[in-house]
C-alpha cells in the first residue's frame, strides 16, 4: 500500500483492432478539481499528451488538445485520420467552476462502506 498524496490523472485510448482505425475514438475531460490538504480547491487546468508506438502495423493518427467545440475541455483521440500532434505538448484550458460538493456527506458514506480486504 502506498502512503502518498494524489499526484495526477492518467487516461488513455487504445485500439486493439488494427483493421478499424478509420473510426475516430474521442474522449473529452472537463471541470476537474482536487481539494488540497489545506482545504483549497485546485483547478486542474493542464494536460500533457504522450503516446506509445504500439505495434509496427498500428496506426499513428492520434491527437489531443483543447476541444474545438468546448474551450474548457481537453480531448484526446485516435484513429479517424486525425492530424497527429507532438507528444509532450502541454495544454492549458479555460477555468472551470468550483464544485458544490458536500464532502462531509461523502465522507459518511465512505466510513460506512465495507472494509477493504487489504
N, CA and C atoms as a LAMMPS dump frame, in Angstrom:
ITEM: TIMESTEP
0
ITEM: NUMBER OF ATOMS
354
ITEM: BOX BOUNDS ff ff ff
-5.0000000000000000e+02 5.0000000000000000e+02
-5.0000000000000000e+02 5.0000000000000000e+02
-5.0000000000000000e+02 5.0000000000000000e+02
ITEM: ATOMS id mol type element x y z
1 1 1 N 0.838 -1.178 0
2 1 2 C 0 0 0
3 1 3 C 0.887 1.246 0
4 2 1 N 0.521 2.203 -0.819
5 2 2 C 1.284 3.452 -0.901
6 2 3 C 0.755 4.473 0.094
7 3 1 N 1.661 5.236 0.651
8 3 2 C 1.281 6.325 1.553
9 3 3 C 1.78 7.629 0.971
10 4 1 N 1.025 8.173 0.025
11 4 2 C 1.391 9.442 -0.604
12 4 3 C 0.127 10.13 -1.078
13 5 1 N 0.272 11.412 -1.368
14 5 2 C -0.856 12.173 -1.88
15 5 3 C -1.01 11.946 -3.378
16 6 1 N -2.197 12.176 -3.856
17 6 2 C -2.51 12.095 -5.281
18 6 3 C -1.615 13.057 -6.056
19 7 1 N -1.059 12.6 -7.163
20 7 2 C -0.169 13.486 -7.928
21 7 3 C -0.529 13.591 -9.405
22 8 1 N -1.719 13.147 -9.795
23 8 2 C -2.135 13.347 -11.177
24 8 3 C -3.021 12.232 -11.713
25 9 1 N -3.7 12.56 -12.792
26 9 2 C -4.548 11.601 -13.504
27 9 3 C -3.761 10.947 -14.624
28 10 1 N -4.265 9.832 -15.099
29 10 2 C -3.701 9.169 -16.265
30 10 3 C -4.886 8.615 -17.041
31 11 1 N -4.929 8.879 -18.314
32 11 2 C -6.016 8.373 -19.139
33 11 3 C -5.459 7.964 -20.487
34 12 1 N -6.14 7.079 -21.166
35 12 2 C -5.645 6.606 -22.457
36 12 3 C -6.784 6.117 -23.33
37 13 1 N -6.503 6.066 -24.618
38 13 2 C -7.412 5.48 -25.599
39 13 3 C -6.605 4.421 -26.339
40 14 1 N -7.178 3.252 -26.5
41 14 2 C -6.482 2.189 -27.22
42 14 3 C -7.389 1.606 -28.296
43 15 1 N -6.764 1.107 -29.332
44 15 2 C -7.482 0.403 -30.379
45 15 3 C -6.705 -0.864 -30.683
46 16 1 N -7.212 -1.991 -30.21
47 16 2 C -6.527 -3.254 -30.44
48 16 3 C -6.929 -3.893 -31.769
49 17 1 N -7.932 -3.341 -32.437
50 17 2 C -8.37 -3.872 -33.724
51 17 3 C -7.801 -3.034 -34.852
52 18 1 N -6.599 -3.349 -35.306
53 18 2 C -5.93 -2.522 -36.317
54 18 3 C -6.707 -2.386 -37.622
55 19 1 N -7.695 -3.236 -37.838
56 19 2 C -8.457 -3.182 -39.083
57 19 3 C -9.57 -2.148 -39.09
58 20 1 N -9.776 -1.426 -37.981
59 20 2 C -10.869 -0.447 -37.952
60 20 3 C -10.389 0.944 -37.525
61 21 1 N -9.17 1.249 -37.822
62 21 2 C -8.589 2.537 -37.425
63 21 3 C -9.176 3.737 -38.127
64 22 1 N -9.959 3.535 -39.164
65 22 2 C -10.608 4.664 -39.825
66 22 3 C -11.678 5.294 -38.929
67 23 1 N -12.092 4.557 -37.9
68 23 2 C -13.105 5.059 -36.973
69 23 3 C -12.448 5.939 -35.914
70 24 1 N -13.006 7.102 -35.675
71 24 2 C -12.487 8.035 -34.68
72 24 3 C -12.943 7.641 -33.283
73 25 1 N -12.002 7.601 -32.345
74 25 2 C -12.3 7.393 -30.933
75 25 3 C -11.888 8.682 -30.225
76 26 1 N -12.792 9.245 -29.445
77 26 2 C -12.501 10.54 -28.831
78 26 3 C -13.055 10.582 -27.413
79 27 1 N -12.29 11.181 -26.511
80 27 2 C -12.721 11.387 -25.132
81 27 3 C -12.482 12.847 -24.774
82 28 1 N -13.389 13.425 -23.983
83 28 2 C -13.227 14.809 -23.514
84 28 3 C -13.229 14.815 -21.993
85 29 1 N -12.452 15.736 -21.42
86 29 2 C -12.277 15.856 -19.978
87 29 3 C -12.479 17.314 -19.595
88 30 1 N -13.267 17.553 -18.555
89 30 2 C -13.559 18.941 -18.19
90 30 3 C -13.957 19.058 -16.726
91 31 1 N -13.902 20.303 -16.228
92 31 2 C -14.271 20.68 -14.875
93 31 3 C -13.655 19.749 -13.832
94 32 1 N -12.335 19.614 -13.9
95 32 2 C -11.611 18.719 -12.998
96 32 3 C -10.988 19.524 -11.863
97 33 1 N -11.31 19.125 -10.644
98 33 2 C -10.803 19.784 -9.447
99 33 3 C -10.299 18.743 -8.468
100 34 1 N -9.421 19.163 -7.604
101 34 2 C -8.98 18.374 -6.468
102 34 3 C -8.986 19.291 -5.261
103 35 1 N -9.049 18.71 -4.094
104 35 2 C -9.044 19.526 -2.881
105 35 3 C -7.711 19.303 -2.18
106 36 1 N -7.026 20.403 -1.908
107 36 2 C -5.727 20.326 -1.262
108 36 3 C -5.885 20.039 0.23
109 37 1 N -4.807 19.626 0.865
110 37 2 C -4.823 19.287 2.282
111 37 3 C -5.334 20.469 3.113
112 38 1 N -4.985 21.69 2.717
113 38 2 C -5.414 22.876 3.465
114 38 3 C -6.876 23.258 3.204
115 39 1 N -7.575 22.513 2.334
116 39 2 C -8.978 22.764 2.067
117 39 3 C -9.265 23.57 0.813
118 40 1 N -8.237 24.116 0.171
119 40 2 C -8.439 24.891 -1.05
120 40 3 C -8.706 23.97 -2.231
121 41 1 N -9.629 24.401 -3.105
122 41 2 C -9.873 23.677 -4.342
123 41 3 C -8.784 24.025 -5.335
124 42 1 N -8.28 23.03 -6.045
125 42 2 C -7.242 23.22 -7.066
126 42 3 C -7.842 22.827 -8.414
127 43 1 N -7.89 23.794 -9.328
128 43 2 C -8.399 23.522 -10.669
129 43 3 C -7.302 22.856 -11.489
130 44 1 N -7.611 21.761 -12.123
131 44 2 C -6.643 21.01 -12.933
132 44 3 C -6.764 21.495 -14.367
133 45 1 N -5.904 22.433 -14.72
134 45 2 C -6.049 23.133 -15.996
135 45 3 C -4.967 22.803 -17.008
136 46 1 N -4.136 21.801 -16.733
137 46 2 C -3.077 21.445 -17.672
138 46 3 C -3.086 19.95 -17.936
139 47 1 N -2.715 19.593 -19.135
140 47 2 C -2.584 18.183 -19.514
141 47 3 C -1.405 18.055 -20.46
142 48 1 N -0.76 16.902 -20.428
143 48 2 C 0.358 16.646 -21.335
144 48 3 C 0.045 15.393 -22.135
145 49 1 N 0.156 15.512 -23.445
146 49 2 C -0.116 14.386 -24.325
147 49 3 C 1.147 13.541 -24.498
148 50 1 N 0.992 12.247 -24.306
149 50 2 C 2.072 11.303 -24.588
150 50 3 C 1.474 10.151 -25.394
151 51 1 N 2.321 9.286 -25.895
152 51 2 C 1.82 8.111 -26.615
153 51 3 C 2.869 7.012 -26.575
154 52 1 N 2.42 5.814 -26.91
155 52 2 C 3.34 4.703 -27.124
156 52 3 C 3.249 4.328 -28.588
157 53 1 N 4.276 3.703 -29.092
158 53 2 C 4.307 3.369 -30.517
159 53 3 C 3.427 2.194 -30.881
160 54 1 N 3.079 1.36 -29.912
161 54 2 C 2.206 0.231 -30.216
162 54 3 C 2.889 -0.801 -31.101
163 55 1 N 2.113 -1.431 -31.938
164 55 2 C 2.632 -2.484 -32.801
165 55 3 C 3.108 -1.889 -34.123
166 56 1 N 4.061 -2.527 -34.797
167 56 2 C 4.598 -1.971 -36.046
168 56 3 C 3.543 -1.681 -37.11
169 57 1 N 2.509 -2.512 -37.199
170 57 2 C 1.48 -2.285 -38.217
171 57 3 C 0.351 -1.385 -37.693
172 58 1 N 0.523 -0.833 -36.512
173 58 2 C -0.505 0.015 -35.904
174 58 3 C -0.593 1.382 -36.558
175 59 1 N -1.604 2.119 -36.177
176 59 2 C -1.848 3.451 -36.724
177 59 3 C -1.111 4.489 -35.888
178 60 1 N -0.843 5.614 -36.5
179 60 2 C -0.165 6.684 -35.77
180 60 3 C -0.971 7.986 -35.815
181 61 1 N -2.258 7.909 -36.098
182 61 2 C -3.069 9.123 -36.106
183 61 3 C -3.768 9.28 -34.755
184 62 1 N -3.09 9.975 -33.859
185 62 2 C -3.61 10.27 -32.548
186 62 3 C -3.529 11.78 -32.37
187 63 1 N -4.383 12.315 -31.523
188 63 2 C -4.407 13.763 -31.334
189 63 3 C -4.889 14.083 -29.933
190 64 1 N -4.751 15.314 -29.557
191 64 2 C -5.225 15.787 -28.263
192 64 3 C -5.03 17.281 -28.183
193 65 1 N -5.729 17.903 -27.282
194 65 2 C -5.59 19.338 -27.117
195 65 3 C -6.814 19.939 -26.482
196 66 1 N -7.027 21.212 -26.753
197 66 2 C -8.226 21.896 -26.304
198 66 3 C -9.319 21.601 -27.33
199 67 1 N -10.464 21.185 -26.862
200 67 2 C -11.56 20.827 -27.765
201 67 3 C -11.947 22.001 -28.654
202 68 1 N -12.064 21.769 -29.96
203 68 2 C -12.514 22.838 -30.845
204 68 3 C -13.971 23.247 -30.578
205 69 1 N -14.722 22.364 -29.929
206 69 2 C -16.128 22.642 -29.636
207 69 3 C -16.358 23.259 -28.262
208 70 1 N -15.426 23.028 -27.322
209 70 2 C -15.579 23.497 -25.939
210 70 3 C -14.219 23.953 -25.422
211 71 1 N -14.016 25.253 -25.281
212 71 2 C -12.7 25.773 -24.898
213 71 3 C -12.31 25.412 -23.469
214 72 1 N -13.236 24.873 -22.685
215 72 2 C -12.909 24.457 -21.325
216 72 3 C -12.775 22.933 -21.201
217 73 1 N -12.623 22.241 -22.333
218 73 2 C -12.452 20.784 -22.339
219 73 3 C -11.105 20.426 -22.969
220 74 1 N -10.457 19.413 -22.406
221 74 2 C -9.356 18.739 -23.097
222 74 3 C -9.972 17.614 -23.905
223 75 1 N -9.301 17.207 -24.952
224 75 2 C -9.736 15.997 -25.65
225 75 3 C -8.518 15.191 -26.048
226 76 1 N -8.735 13.924 -26.275
227 76 2 C -7.741 13.085 -26.928
228 76 3 C -8.496 12.153 -27.854
229 77 1 N -7.834 11.784 -28.946
230 77 2 C -8.488 10.932 -29.926
231 77 3 C -7.467 10.044 -30.607
232 78 1 N -7.973 9.005 -31.216
233 78 2 C -7.134 8.141 -32.046
234 78 3 C -7.969 7.647 -33.215
235 79 1 N -7.286 7.307 -34.297
236 79 2 C -7.97 6.859 -35.499
237 79 3 C -8.633 8.008 -36.229
238 80 1 N -9.381 7.652 -37.252
239 80 2 C -10.165 8.638 -37.978
240 80 3 C -9.349 9.619 -38.796
241 81 1 N -8.092 9.314 -39.041
242 81 2 C -7.211 10.155 -39.852
243 81 3 C -7.008 11.542 -39.251
244 82 1 N -7.017 11.622 -37.915
245 82 2 C -6.744 12.884 -37.221
246 82 3 C -5.29 13.28 -37.436
247 83 1 N -5.038 14.578 -37.425
248 83 2 C -3.666 15.073 -37.533
249 83 3 C -2.935 14.77 -36.219
250 84 1 N -1.806 14.114 -36.313
251 84 2 C -1.025 13.757 -35.135
252 84 3 C -0.344 15.001 -34.57
253 85 1 N -0.378 15.14 -33.23
254 85 2 C 0.331 16.257 -32.611
255 85 3 C 1.56 15.739 -31.882
256 86 1 N 2.481 16.633 -31.609
257 86 2 C 3.739 16.246 -30.973
258 86 3 C 3.516 15.766 -29.547
259 87 1 N 4.04 14.59 -29.203
260 87 2 C 3.934 14.145 -27.813
261 87 3 C 4.733 15.081 -26.92
262 88 1 N 4.306 15.212 -25.687
263 88 2 C 4.964 16.099 -24.747
264 88 3 C 4.382 17.5 -24.742
265 89 1 N 3.444 17.774 -25.643
266 89 2 C 2.804 19.085 -25.695
267 89 3 C 1.971 19.287 -24.437
268 90 1 N 2.187 20.415 -23.75
269 90 2 C 1.397 20.746 -22.563
270 90 3 C 0.283 21.692 -22.993
271 91 1 N -0.931 21.364 -22.598
272 91 2 C -2.099 22.146 -22.98
273 91 3 C -2.696 22.792 -21.74
274 92 1 N -3.131 24.03 -21.853
275 92 2 C -3.775 24.748 -20.749
276 92 3 C -5.148 25.19 -21.235
277 93 1 N -6.159 24.95 -20.409
278 93 2 C -7.525 25.282 -20.82
279 93 3 C -8.151 26.327 -19.9
280 94 1 N -9.318 26.776 -20.304
281 94 2 C -10.048 27.794 -19.551
282 94 3 C -10.463 27.263 -18.178
283 95 1 N -10.688 28.181 -17.258
284 95 2 C -11.081 27.808 -15.889
285 95 3 C -12.469 27.188 -15.845
286 96 1 N -12.666 26.333 -14.859
287 96 2 C -13.964 25.715 -14.633
288 96 3 C -14.625 26.325 -13.411
289 97 1 N -15.697 25.732 -12.981
290 97 2 C -16.441 26.201 -11.81
291 97 3 C -16.148 25.297 -10.627
292 98 1 N -15.849 25.916 -9.484
293 98 2 C -15.586 25.137 -8.274
294 98 3 C -16.82 24.289 -7.969
295 99 1 N -16.615 22.989 -7.72
296 99 2 C -17.771 22.112 -7.492
297 99 3 C -18.481 22.426 -6.177
298 100 1 N -19.773 22.206 -6.181
299 100 2 C -20.572 22.325 -4.966
300 100 3 C -20.791 20.907 -4.461
301 101 1 N -19.954 20.497 -3.536
302 101 2 C -19.975 19.121 -3.05
303 101 3 C -20.026 19.135 -1.53
304 102 1 N -20.912 18.331 -0.977
305 102 2 C -20.96 18.168 0.471
306 102 3 C -20.009 17.029 0.822
307 103 1 N -18.762 17.378 1.097
308 103 2 C -17.753 16.352 1.352
309 103 3 C -17.99 15.612 2.66
310 104 1 N -18.641 16.24 3.609
311 104 2 C -18.956 15.559 4.884
312 104 3 C -19.927 14.412 4.636
313 105 1 N -20.915 14.621 3.78
314 105 2 C -21.87 13.558 3.451
315 105 3 C -21.158 12.423 2.716
316 106 1 N -20.251 12.782 1.81
317 106 2 C -19.481 11.763 1.096
318 106 3 C -18.61 10.973 2.063
319 107 1 N -17.991 11.669 2.989
320 107 2 C -17.13 11.009 3.976
321 107 3 C -17.924 9.994 4.796
322 108 1 N -19.165 10.332 5.144
323 108 2 C -20.011 9.402 5.908
324 108 3 C -20.259 8.118 5.122
325 109 1 N -20.472 8.23 3.802
326 109 2 C -20.706 7.022 3.01
327 109 3 C -19.45 6.163 2.957
328 110 1 N -18.277 6.809 2.934
329 110 2 C -17.034 6.047 2.92
330 110 3 C -16.787 5.354 4.249
331 111 1 N -17.091 6.041 5.332
332 111 2 C -16.916 5.463 6.675
333 111 3 C -17.822 4.255 6.846
334 112 1 N -19.014 4.313 6.267
335 112 2 C -19.992 3.232 6.412
336 112 3 C -19.852 2.143 5.356
337 113 1 N -18.905 2.276 4.445
338 113 2 C -18.751 1.255 3.399
339 113 3 C -18.018 0.038 3.951
340 114 1 N -18.176 -1.124 3.287
341 114 2 C -17.471 -2.324 3.744
342 114 3 C -15.961 -2.11 3.733
343 115 1 N -15.297 -2.72 4.692
344 115 2 C -13.838 -2.596 4.806
345 115 3 C -13.157 -3.305 3.649
346 116 1 N -12.02 -2.744 3.227
347 116 2 C -11.208 -3.348 2.187
348 116 3 C -10.532 -4.587 2.753
349 117 1 N -10.231 -5.537 1.889
350 117 2 C -9.562 -6.762 2.33
351 117 3 C -8.057 -6.586 2.484
352 118 1 N -7.546 -5.39 2.178
353 118 2 C -6.101 -5.159 2.272
354 118 3 C -5.67 -4.874 3.676
